[in-house]
Amino acid sequence: MNIVKVALPIPVMHAFNYQLPSNFLSPIKGRRVLVPLGKRMILGIVLSDNIHVKCSYRQYKIIKEILDYESLFSDNLLSLLIWSSKYYHYPIGEVLFHALPSLLRQGKGTIFSPLQQWQVTSYGKNTSINQLRRSPKQQKALKLLQERNLYHHQINEFELSKNTLKLLKKKNLIQLLYVQPQMENWYPNFYFFIKKKELNLEQKTVVRILNSKLKFTTFVLVSKNSFSKIKVYLNVIGNVLKTGKQVLLLVPEIKLIYNFMDIFKKRFNAPIDILHSKLNNNERLAVWLRAKKGYSAIVIGTRSAVLISFMNLGLIILDEENDNAYKEQYGWRYHARDFAVMRAKKEDISIILGTETPSLESLKNIDEGKYQRLDLTEQTKSNKKLSQYLLDLKCQPLKHGISRILIQRIEDHLLANNKVLLFLNRRGYSPILICHNCSWIAECLSCNYYYTLHYYDRQMHCHRCNNQLPMPIQCLKCGLKCLITLGLGTEQLEKIINNIFPDVPVTRIDSDTIYDKKELKKKLEIIYKNGARILIGTQILAKGYICPDITLVSLLNIDSVLFASDYRAIEKFAQLYIKISNNIIDRTKNSELILQTYYPENPLLLTLIKKGYNALAIEMLAERRDVSLPPYSNHIIIRSEDYNDKSAANFLEKCRQYIEQHSMRDSKLCLIGPIPAIKFKCAGRFHWQLLLQHPSRYYLQQFFSCVLPKIMKYPEGRKIKWNIDVDPIEN
């Protein structure tokens, strides 16, 4: 009788031993099994076969059913997931099930489920689109479907609406059918749709280096020009596809998936799959199966795509490696960038970390020789000048937070028929509503956080827990009608700019005005029109949108960054600043970038403006090293939360006392806390944290592995919510 280890999707760190049925002798590692747990049956995944045990076989329960005929994971991926469970101190069963599509977690079979597909009817095939001339949207949809069939999940990709398709269906021009996804080997028919674009000398050198590395290497590709970076991606991907291997491209946001999708479709005659949270369960399973069986050549996806099984993975590209969206903030808190690097190491393939502004962690790895840096320094060819200023606000008359100097510069650029962008990373009308008589401030009682006033719906919004209340007409404390607003948001800024420049079109882009992809497209179409225009936006605009004729950008409220409690705030701001200067401003014209501040003498700001991001990064790394902050130390945070403030704090205090007295603790281990988290109260729950810091990652991991088993047994921990965050990005 064979004994196997089975990981179960329950919050325990270890796997369980089960007997393999006597009629099943072949290895079942990586397969799903149905096993008894107490009085219920539960799905599990086999971690290892033929375990030697000292106890009697009779002590172990027998596996009820084996669901799969082959492993769901390659040996490399399974090994990496087991490592990740240990590194992030998260239950192995939950890690493995997290890496599977939802339908497989529910016990469904590893078969391709039928997908909904829009097809033209025989009547629609012979119908001229001119008959639909009164409806351009229906014309576009019918023309497209006359040329090709579309899966239902692709309609957004081709910017079609469900309503348009339903109207065509009513006219019997198209139909919605369930079909099996087409599966075929793409490699024999692979070719390039268009010839490779000519590369400059710098790009050729970078491509040659990337193509020459056949073994594991981590490259950090630093490019000031996104077009230049994409050219390199295309050449390297093409070289990998020619060998019949697959490529994984990771991006931080869903919209970037479609940007790359459009580019790749024009270049490669190869199946391209996408994976993100907007796909339904059947679609996600189909993508997973296609990649695992080798039917997809390229997979483009967000963070979770790094967990997909591939038949023959040949290259990983992770774009915008510095983006915090790659770090999971709930449950298994893995970092997709770090996981991708480890996966490339396991697969013995190259990985490219693309960025304009490398994270400090990556820069340190470059300095230590772990990563190899490649630079694309050429920007858009132009002899025009970008002037960058720190505008001192001290003693200057302000008009609703905008200096007269800035107003004059806006007017000058508008007279030249150019566009202006005012960047304010705070949506809403005003962050504070206060009584001028008694100083009462509108505050969310569930969070102890000030409400933000939104005039468009006459509501006060809590930006922490999303609670909303109608805007009061009088003070809720003294009853007088003396309510005033303090602070500036994008909604109020739009009103102010309309008053100052009544004859100039103003467009605001933030999460309050952008409801979906189509709404964003409408806004961008307005922006792309020629002529003077003022744009007001949050960091949404810095996420890859290129707007022509913007010759003036001003960042209005940057001083909050200088005094932020997050030690990474300056790094994040600098990365945003560089993205704006490289991508948003029209470099074919003389342009300006103005930062309003009360602290123009701040050394970090001066370094960023005068010397650039690389020089600032060197200074920030020196500061981090001097005060022993990451990446020169390593952090693990235990976070707790509960409706009872004392319960959350007491659990962490008990953890601290145990850690302090542990025999393995050395003098370099630093404990900070328990202390209230930055978001101390949210939706009525109190948040506390205990931070462990040590210069050695290996020691910290080994030590925490020793103390965690006892911490998990504390009865106090069963009454509250708590989690472990390894390498946190929020302190």
C-alpha positions in Angstrom: 0.0 0.0 0.0 1.4 3.4 -1.1 1.2 6.5 1.1 1.0 10.0 -0.6 1.1 13.5 0.7 -2.0 15.6 -0.1 -2.3 19.4 0.2 -5.8 20.5 1.2 -7.3 24.0 0.7 -7.6 24.7 4.4 -5.6 27.1 6.6 -2.9 24.7 7.8 0.7 24.8 6.8 1.3 21.1 6.4 0.0 18.4 4.0 -1.8 15.2 5.0 -0.9 11.5 4.4 -3.4 9.3 2.6 -3.4 5.7 1.3 -3.4 5.3 -2.4 -6.0 2.7 -3.6 -4.5 -0.7 -4.2 -5.7 -0.7 -7.8 -3.8 2.5 -8.7 0.0 2.1 -8.8 1.2 4.8 -11.2 2.5 8.2 -9.8 -0.3 10.7 -9.1 1.9 13.7 -8.1 0.2 17.0 -9.0 -3.2 15.5 -9.6 -6.5 16.4 -7.8 -7.9 13.8 -5.5 -11.1 13.4 -3.5 -10.3 12.5 0.1 -12.1 12.2 3.5 -11.5 14.9 6.0 -13.5 14.4 9.2 -17.0 13.7 8.2 -16.8 15.4 4.8 -15.1 14.8 1.4 -12.7 17.5 0.1 -10.6 18.1 -2.9 -6.8 17.9 -2.5 -3.7 18.0 -4.6 -1.0 15.3 -4.3 2.4 16.7 -3.4 4.5 13.6 -3.5 4.2 9.8 -4.1 5.5 6.8 -2.1 6.0 8.4 1.3 7.8 6.2 3.8 6.1 6.3 7.2 6.8 4.6 10.5 3.2 4.2 11.6 0.8 1.5 10.5 -0.9 1.9 7.1 -4.2 1.4 8.8 -3.9 4.8 10.5 -4.3 6.6 7.1 -7.5 7.1 5.3 -7.9 5.9 1.7 -8.2 8.3 -1.3 -11.8 8.1 -2.5 -11.2 9.2 -6.1 -8.5 10.5 -8.5 -9.9 13.2 -10.7 -7.1 13.8 -13.3 -5.2 11.5 -15.7 -2.1 13.7 -15.6 -0.5 16.3 -13.3 -2.0 19.8 -13.4 1.5 21.3 -12.8 4.9 20.8 -14.3 7.5 19.6 -11.8 9.2 23.0 -11.9 5.9 24.9 -11.3 4.9 22.5 -8.5 8.3 22.9 -6.8 8.1 26.7 -7.1 4.6 26.8 -5.6 5.8 24.7 -2.6 8.8 27.1 -2.2 6.4 30.1 -2.4 4.2 28.6 0.3 7.2 28.4 2.6 8.6 31.8 1.7 5.3 33.7 2.2 4.3 31.5 5.1 0.9 30.7 3.5 -0.9 27.3 3.6 0.4 25.0 0.8 -3.1 23.8 -0.1 -4.5 27.3 -0.5 -1.4 28.3 -2.6 -1.9 25.4 -5.0 -5.6 25.9 -5.4 -5.0 29.7 -5.9 -2.9 28.7 -8.9 -5.8 26.8 -10.6 -8.8 28.2 -12.5 -11.9 28.5 -10.4 -13.7 25.6 -12.2 -10.8 23.2 -11.4 -11.0 24.3 -7.7 -14.7 23.2 -7.8 -13.8 19.7 -9.1 -14.7 20.2 -12.8 -12.8 18.2 -15.4 -9.8 19.4 -17.4 -11.7 19.6 -20.6 -12.4 22.5 -22.8 -15.9 23.7 -21.9 -17.9 25.1 -24.8 -17.6 28.9 -25.2 -20.2 31.4 -26.5 -19.3 32.6 -30.0 -21.0 35.2 -32.2 -21.3 34.0 -35.8 -23.0 35.6 -38.9 -26.1 33.7 -40.2 -26.4 32.7 -43.8 -28.9 35.6 -44.2 -26.4 38.0 -42.5 -23.6 36.8 -44.7 -25.4 37.9 -47.8 -26.7 41.1 -46.4 -25.0 44.4 -47.4 -23.8 46.5 -44.5 -25.3 49.5 -46.5 -28.7 48.4 -45.3 -27.6 49.4 -41.8 -26.4 52.8 -42.8 -28.6 54.4 -40.1 -26.7 52.5 -37.4 -22.9 52.8 -37.8 -22.4 50.6 -34.8 -24.4 47.8 -36.3 -22.6 48.3 -39.6 -19.2 47.9 -37.9 -20.3 44.8 -36.0 -21.8 43.0 -39.0 -18.8 43.8 -41.2 -16.5 42.3 -38.5 -18.6 39.2 -38.1 -18.8 38.7 -41.8 -15.0 38.5 -41.8 -14.5 36.4 -38.6 -16.3 34.7 -35.7 -15.9 36.3 -32.3 -16.0 34.7 -28.9 -18.2 36.5 -26.5 -15.3 37.6 -24.3 -13.7 39.3 -27.3 -16.4 41.9 -27.9 -14.8 44.5 -25.6 -11.5 43.9 -27.3 -13.2 44.9 -30.6 -15.2 47.7 -28.9 -18.6 46.2 -29.7 -21.6 46.5 -27.3 -23.9 43.7 -26.2 -26.9 45.9 -27.1 -25.6 46.3 -30.7 -25.2 42.5 -31.1 -28.6 41.8 -29.6 -30.2 44.1 -32.1 -28.4 42.3 -35.0 -29.5 39.0 -33.5 -33.1 40.1 -33.5 -32.8 40.9 -37.2 -31.5 37.3 -37.8 -28.2 38.7 -39.1 -26.0 37.0 -36.4 -26.4 34.2 -33.9 -24.8 33.3 -30.5 -23.7 29.6 -30.3 -21.9 27.4 -27.9 -18.8 26.0 -29.7 -15.7 24.0 -28.6 -12.5 26.2 -28.8 -10.3 25.3 -31.8 -7.1 23.6 -30.8 -4.2 23.1 -33.1 -0.4 23.2 -33.1 0.5 26.7 -34.1 4.2 26.2 -34.7 4.2 24.6 -38.2 2.2 27.6 -39.5 4.0 30.4 -37.6 5.3 33.4 -39.6 5.5 37.2 -39.3 2.7 39.2 -40.7 5.0 42.2 -41.4 8.7 42.5 -41.8 10.7 43.5 -38.8 11.1 47.2 -38.4 14.6 48.5 -38.7 16.4 48.8 -35.4 18.9 51.5 -34.5 22.3 50.5 -33.3 21.4 50.7 -29.6 18.4 48.5 -30.1 20.3 46.0 -32.2 22.9 45.7 -29.4 20.3 45.1 -26.8 18.4 42.5 -28.9 21.7 40.7 -29.7 22.5 40.5 -25.9 19.0 39.2 -25.1 19.0 36.6 -27.8 22.4 35.4 -26.9 21.4 34.3 -23.4 20.0 30.8 -23.6 20.1 30.1 -19.9 18.6 31.8 -16.9 19.4 35.6 -16.8 17.4 38.4 -15.3 17.6 41.5 -17.5 16.4 44.9 -16.4 15.5 46.8 -19.7 15.5 50.5 -18.9 13.9 52.6 -21.7 13.0 56.3 -21.9 10.9 55.6 -25.0 8.1 53.0 -24.8 8.1 52.6 -28.6 11.8 51.6 -28.5 11.1 49.1 -25.7 8.3 47.5 -27.6 10.5 47.1 -30.7 12.9 45.2 -28.6 10.1 43.1 -27.1 8.8 42.2 -30.6 12.2 41.1 -31.9 13.1 39.0 -28.9 9.6 37.4 -28.8 9.8 36.6 -32.5 13.1 34.9 -31.9 11.6 32.7 -29.1 8.5 31.8 -31.2 10.7 30.7 -34.1 12.0 27.9 -31.8 8.4 26.7 -31.0 8.5 27.9 -27.4 5.9 30.0 -25.6 6.1 33.5 -24.2 4.5 35.0 -21.1 4.0 38.8 -20.9 2.9 40.3 -17.6 1.4 43.8 -17.3 0.2 45.6 -14.2 -3.2 46.7 -15.6 -5.9 45.2 -17.8 -6.0 48.0 -20.3 -2.3 47.4 -21.1 -3.2 43.9 -22.2 -5.2 45.2 -25.1 -2.5 47.7 -26.1 0.0 44.8 -26.5 -2.6 42.5 -28.0 -3.2 45.0 -30.9 0.6 45.3 -31.5 1.3 41.6 -31.4 -1.6 40.6 -33.7 -0.2 42.8 -36.4 3.2 41.2 -36.1 2.7 37.5 -35.4 0.7 34.8 -37.1 0.4 32.9 -33.8 -2.4 32.3 -31.2 -2.4 34.9 -28.5 -4.4 34.5 -25.3 -5.2 37.0 -22.6 -5.9 36.4 -18.9 -7.4 38.9 -16.4 -10.1 39.2 -13.8 -12.8 40.3 -16.3 -13.0 36.9 -18.0 -15.6 34.4 -16.9 -14.7 31.0 -15.4 -15.1 29.0 -18.7 -12.9 31.5 -20.5 -10.2 31.4 -17.8 -10.1 27.6 -17.9 -9.8 27.6 -21.7 -6.8 30.0 -21.5 -5.2 27.8 -18.8 -5.7 24.6 -20.8 -4.5 26.1 -24.1 -1.3 27.3 -22.4 -0.7 24.0 -20.6 -1.2 21.9 -23.8 0.9 24.3 -25.9 -1.9 25.6 -28.1 -1.2 29.3 -27.2 2.0 30.9 -28.4 1.8 34.1 -26.3 -0.2 34.7 -23.1 -0.6 38.3 -22.0 -2.0 38.8 -18.5 -2.0 40.6 -15.2 -0.5 39.4 -12.0 -2.1 35.9 -11.7 -1.0 34.9 -15.2 2.4 34.1 -13.7 0.8 31.0 -12.1 -0.3 29.5 -15.4 1.1 26.1 -16.5 2.9 26.1 -19.8 4.0 23.2 -22.0 7.2 24.8 -23.3 7.8 28.2 -21.8 10.7 30.0 -23.4 10.6 33.6 -22.2 9.0 35.8 -19.5 8.6 39.5 -19.9 7.3 41.6 -17.0 6.5 45.2 -18.1 6.6 48.1 -15.7 8.4 46.1 -13.1 8.3 48.9 -10.6 4.5 48.9 -10.5 3.0 48.0 -7.1 0.1 46.3 -8.7 2.3 43.2 -9.0 2.1 42.7 -5.3 -1.0 40.8 -4.0 -2.6 42.6 -1.1 -5.0 39.8 0.1 -4.6 36.2 1.1 -1.4 34.8 -0.4 0.6 38.0 -0.6 3.0 37.0 -3.3 4.9 39.5 -5.5 4.5 38.5 -9.2 7.8 40.1 -10.1 9.7 38.0 -7.6 7.7 34.9 -8.4 8.4 35.4 -12.2 12.1 35.7 -11.6 12.1 32.5 -9.5 10.0 30.8 -12.2 12.5 31.8 -14.9 15.3 30.4 -12.7 13.4 27.1 -12.3 12.7 26.9 -16.1 16.3 28.0 -16.9 15.1 30.7 -19.3 15.6 34.5 -19.5 13.3 37.1 -18.0 13.1 40.7 -19.0 12.0 43.3 -16.5 10.9 46.3 -18.5 10.7 49.8 -16.9 11.4 53.5 -17.3 12.3 53.8 -13.6 13.7 50.6 -12.0 12.6 49.9 -8.5 15.2 50.3 -5.8 15.1 46.5 -5.2 16.1 45.9 -8.8 18.8 48.5 -8.7 20.3 46.9 -5.7 20.2 43.5 -7.5 22.0 45.1 -10.5 24.7 46.5 -8.2 25.2 43.1 -6.7 25.5 41.4 -10.1 22.3 39.4 -9.8 20.5 41.3 -12.6 21.9 42.6 -15.8 20.9 46.2 -16.8 20.3 47.1 -20.4 19.6 50.8 -21.4 17.7 52.2 -24.3 18.6 55.9 -24.0 17.3 57.3 -27.3 14.2 59.4 -26.9 11.9 60.7 -29.6 14.0 62.6 -32.1 13.5 66.3 -31.4 15.6 69.3 -31.0 12.9 70.9 -28.8 13.5 71.7 -25.1 11.7 70.5 -22.0 12.0 73.0 -19.2 11.4 71.8 -15.7 10.7 74.1 -12.7 10.1 74.0 -9.0 7.6 76.9 -8.5 8.0 78.3 -5.0 4.6 79.1 -3.5 5.9 81.0 -0.5 4.6 84.6 -0.3 2.8 84.1 -3.7 -0.9 85.1 -4.1 -2.9 81.9 -4.9 -6.2 81.6 -6.6 -7.7 78.4 -5.2 -4.4 76.7 -4.9 -3.0 77.9 -8.3 -0.3 80.5 -8.4 -0.6 83.6 -10.7 2.6 82.5 -12.4 1.1 79.2 -13.4 -2.1 80.8 -14.6 0.0 83.0 -16.9 1.9 80.1 -18.2 -1.3 78.2 -18.9 -2.6 81.2 -20.8 0.6 81.4 -22.9 0.4 77.8 -23.9 -3.3 78.0 -24.8 -2.6 81.1 -27.0 -0.1 78.9 -28.9 -3.0 76.5 -29.6 -1.5 73.8 -27.3 -2.9 71.6 -24.6 -2.3 71.9 -20.8 -2.4 69.1 -18.2 -3.0 69.9 -14.6 -2.2 66.9 -12.5 -3.8 66.5 -9.1 -3.9 63.0 -7.5 -7.0 63.6 -5.4 -10.5 63.0 -6.9 -13.6 64.6 -5.6 -14.5 68.3 -4.8 -12.8 68.8 -1.5 -11.1 66.4 1.0 -12.6 68.2 4.1 -16.0 69.7 4.9 -15.7 71.8 8.1 -18.0 74.1 10.1 -16.7 77.7 10.2 -18.4 78.2 13.5 -17.6 75.2 15.7 -14.8 73.4 13.7 -16.9 70.2 13.3 -15.5 68.1 10.4 -17.5 65.5 8.5 -15.9 62.2 9.4 -16.7 58.6 8.6 -17.6 56.9 11.9 -16.6 53.5 10.6 -13.1 54.7 9.7 -12.4 57.9 11.7 -11.4 59.2 8.3 -12.6 62.5 6.8 -15.3 62.4 4.2 -14.5 63.7 0.7 -17.2 65.9 -0.7 -18.3 65.1 -4.2 -20.6 67.8 -5.8 -21.6 65.7 -8.8 -23.9 63.5 -6.7 -24.2 65.8 -3.7 -22.7 63.0 -1.5 -19.9 62.7 1.0 -17.7 59.7 0.1 -15.3 57.8 2.4 -12.4 56.9 0.2 -11.4 54.3 2.7 -14.5 52.1 3.1 -16.7 53.6 0.3 -19.4 54.6 2.7 -21.6 57.5 1.4 -23.8 60.1 3.1 -25.9 62.9 1.6 -24.1 66.3 1.8 -25.5 68.2 4.9 -26.8 71.7 4.5 -26.0 72.6 8.1 -23.5 71.6 10.7 -24.4 68.3 12.4 -23.0 69.6 15.7 -24.0 73.2 16.1 -26.8 73.3 13.5 -25.6 76.5 11.8 -25.3 76.8 8.1 -21.6 77.6 8.2 -20.1 74.7 6.3 -17.1 75.4 4.1 -14.6 73.2 2.2 -10.9 72.9 2.7 -8.5 71.5 0.2 -8.7 70.9 -3.5 -9.9 68.0 -5.5 -10.1 67.4 -9.3 -13.8 68.2 -9.4 -13.3 71.6 -7.7 -10.2 72.2 -9.9 -12.4 71.7 -13.0 -14.8 74.3 -11.8 -12.0 76.8 -11.0 -10.4 76.4 -14.3 -13.7 76.8 -16.1 -14.1 80.1 -14.3 -10.6 81.3 -15.1 -10.7 80.2 -18.8 -14.4 80.2 -19.7 -13.8 80.0 -23.4 -11.4 77.0 -23.3 -12.7 73.4 -23.3 -11.8 71.6 -20.1 -11.7 67.7 -19.8 -11.5 65.9 -16.5 -10.2 62.3 -16.4 -10.4 60.4 -13.0 -12.2 57.4 -11.7 -15.4 59.5 -11.1 -15.7 60.4 -14.8 -14.4 57.1 -16.3 -16.8 54.3 -15.8 -15.5 51.8 -18.4 -13.3 51.5 -21.4 -15.8 53.1 -23.8 -16.2 56.1 -21.6 -12.4 56.5 -21.5 -12.3 56.2 -25.3 -14.8 59.0 -25.6 -12.7 61.2 -23.3 -9.5 60.5 -25.2 -11.2 61.2 -28.6 -12.1 64.6 -27.3 -8.5 65.1 -26.1 -7.0 64.1 -29.5 -8.9 66.9 -31.3 -6.7 69.7 -32.4 -6.8 73.0 -30.6 -6.3 74.5 -27.2 -7.6 72.5 -24.3 -7.1 72.0 -20.6 -6.9 68.5 -19.1 -7.4 67.7 -15.5 -6.4 64.3 -14.3 -5.2 61.9 -11.6 -2.6 59.2 -12.1 -5.0 57.4 -14.4 -3.6 59.6 -17.2 0.0 58.5 -16.4 -0.9 54.8 -17.2 0.2 54.7 -20.8 -2.0 57.3 -22.4 -0.2 59.5 -25.0 -2.0 62.7 -25.7 -0.7 64.9 -28.5 0.1 68.7 -28.2 0.5 68.7 -24.4 3.2 71.3 -23.9 2.6 72.2 -20.3 2.1 69.9 -17.3 1.8 71.1 -13.8 1.8 68.9 -10.7 -0.2 70.9 -8.1 0.0 69.2 -4.8 3.4 67.5 -4.3 4.2 68.6 -0.8 2.1 65.8 0.7 4.7 63.4 -0.8 7.5 65.0 1.2 5.8 64.4 4.5 4.1 61.0 3.8 4.4 58.3 6.4 5.3 55.8 3.7 9.1 55.7 3.2 8.5 54.7 -0.4 6.5 57.8 -1.2 9.4 59.7 -2.8 10.3 56.7 -5.0 6.7 56.3 -6.2 6.4 60.0 -6.9 9.7 60.1 -8.9 8.6 57.1 -11.0 5.3 58.9 -11.7 7.1 62.2 -12.6 9.4 60.4 -15.1 6.5 58.6 -16.7 4.8 62.0 -17.2 7.9 63.7 -18.6 8.7 60.8 -21.0 5.2 59.9 -22.2 2.7 62.6 -21.7 4.5 65.8 -22.7 4.8 66.4 -26.5 8.6 66.4 -27.0 8.3 67.6 -30.6 7.6 71.1 -29.2 9.1 73.3 -26.6 7.4 72.3 -23.4 7.4 72.9 -19.6 6.9 70.8 -16.5 6.1 72.8 -13.4 5.9 71.6 -9.8 4.2 73.8 -7.3 5.7 73.5 -3.8 6.4 75.3 -0.6 9.8 73.5 -0.4 11.7 74.1 -3.6 15.0 73.7 -1.7 14.2 70.0 -0.9 17.3 68.1 -1.9 15.5 65.1 -3.3 13.3 67.3 -5.5 16.3 69.2 -6.7 18.1 66.0 -7.6 15.1 64.7 -9.5 14.6 67.9 -11.5 18.3 68.6 -12.2 20.0 65.2 -12.4 17.1 62.7 -13.1 15.8 59.5 -11.7 19.1 57.5 -11.7 20.9 60.1 -9.5 17.9 60.3 -7.2 17.8 56.5 -6.9 21.4 56.5 -5.8 20.6 59.0 -3.0 17.5 57.1 -1.9 19.5 53.8 -1.8 22.2 55.5 0.3 19.5 56.8 2.7 17.9 53.4 2.9 21.2 51.8 3.7 22.0 54.3 6.4 18.7 53.6 8.3 18.5 49.9 7.4 15.4 50.0 5.4 14.6 47.7 2.4 16.2 46.7 0.2 19.1 46.7 2.8 16.9 44.9 5.3 14.1 42.4 5.2 10.6 42.8 6.6 7.8 40.5 7.7 4.7 42.1 9.1 2.0 40.3 11.1 -1.2 42.3 10.6 -4.3 41.9 12.8 -7.8 43.4 12.6 -11.0 43.2 14.6 -14.0 45.2 15.6 -12.6 45.2 19.1 -9.4 47.4 19.2 -7.9 45.6 22.2 -8.4 42.1 20.8 -6.4 43.0 17.7 -3.6 44.6 19.7 -3.5 42.0 22.4 -2.9 39.2 19.9 0.1 40.9 18.5 1.4 41.8 21.9 1.4 38.1 22.8 3.2 37.4 19.5 5.9 40.0 20.4 6.4 38.6 23.9 7.0 35.1 22.5 9.3 36.3 19.8 11.4 38.4 22.2 12.0 35.4 24.5 12.7 32.9 21.7 16.0 31.1 22.0 16.8 31.6 18.3 16.5 35.4 18.4 19.7 37.2 17.7 20.7 40.8 18.5 20.1 42.0 14.9 16.4 41.1 14.9 14.4 44.3 15.3 10.7 44.3 16.5 8.5 47.3 15.9 5.1 47.3 17.4 2.4 46.3 18.0 1.5 49.7 16.5 -1.7 51.0 14.7 -1.6 50.5 11.0 -1.6 53.6 8.7 -5.2 52.8 7.9 -6.0 52.2 11.6 -9.7 52.0 11.3 -11.6 50.9 8.2 -15.3 49.8 8.0 -15.4 49.6 11.8 -12.4 47.3 12.1 -9.2 48.3 13.9 -5.9 47.4 12.2 -2.7 46.7 14.1 0.7 45.4 12.9 3.9 43.9 14.3 7.0 44.3 12.1 10.1 42.0 12.2 13.2 43.4 10.5 16.6 41.7 10.0 19.5 42.3 7.5 19.6 38.6 6.6 16.7 37.2 4.5 17.7 33.7 5.2 17.8 34.2 9.0 14.5 36.0 9.1 12.8 33.2 7.1 14.3 30.4 9.3 13.4 32.3 12.5 9.9 33.0 11.5 9.3 29.4 10.4 10.2 28.4 14.0 7.9 30.8 15.7 4.9 30.6 13.4 3.6 27.1 14.5 3.1 28.3 18.1 1.6 31.6 17.0 -1.0 29.8 14.8 -2.1 27.9 17.9 -2.9 31.0 20.0 -6.7 30.9 20.8 -6.7 34.7 20.5 -5.8 34.4 16.8 -9.0 32.3 16.2 -11.2 35.2 17.3 -9.8 37.8 15.0 -8.5 38.2 11.4 -4.7 38.2 11.0 -2.3 37.6 8.1 1.4 37.6 7.3 2.9 39.9 4.8 6.5 39.1 3.6 8.4 41.8 1.8 5.5 44.3 2.3 5.1 47.3 0.0 3.0 49.1 2.6 4.6 49.7 6.0 
